[in-house]
């Protein structure tokens, strides 16, 4: 007969699989909060297509879901995902530097040739953005 006095213990593979799903649900709630608060930016527009009622109902269900996650993690052994803002920021910076490098005039030749003056201007702009991201990386790496 299973021990009902302690937390439910799962095998390592089962625990890992369940933990990933539960972590995904928590992240989903976090993402929904971000989307509901998101404002338009310079290069994108947010279409506010949720009604006040939809937001209220969604927030209520998200709180219910988070409450269930708290209950489940209190009753079951699950893995907690360790997150490092430093590592996450560095990964995003590296990814965006690579994307900017891929938009250099020489790498965009597959789309057709750019006039020389346009190519020089584009490369200068991409270089300026890369330099800013490099400085951001330096700040994170140096502490």
Phi, psi and omega in degrees: 000132182294151177283110181270357181278336182248187178288147175296127180255126177252158173297161185304312182294319178295317179299316180298314181296314180295319181299317180298318179295315180295319176299322178297322178294318178297317179295323178301314178299316178300316180296320179299319178300316179298313181296323181288338179260354187296136177246155177298150179243194180291319186248014175207154178240135177261122177273114182282086186249019172255133177283165177300319179296316179300318178298315181298313181294317180298316179297321179297315179292325177295319178294321176298316179296315179296323177297317178295320178297319177298317180297312182298316181292339174281339184251350185224141175285118177229158178277142175258129181280123176275129180239138179244109177305321180301310181294321180295317179295316178299318180297317179293319178298313180299316179300317181288327175297315178300316179299318179295319178298326179287349178259014175293156184301324181291328181276347179265010181301333178299340178268358183115162181282140174266147171302147185306316181293323177292320179298316179296318180295314179301312181299320179296318180294317179296320178298318179298318178294317178299320180299320178295314180295323176300318179295322176296317178298316180301317179299320180287318183290326182279338181081000000 
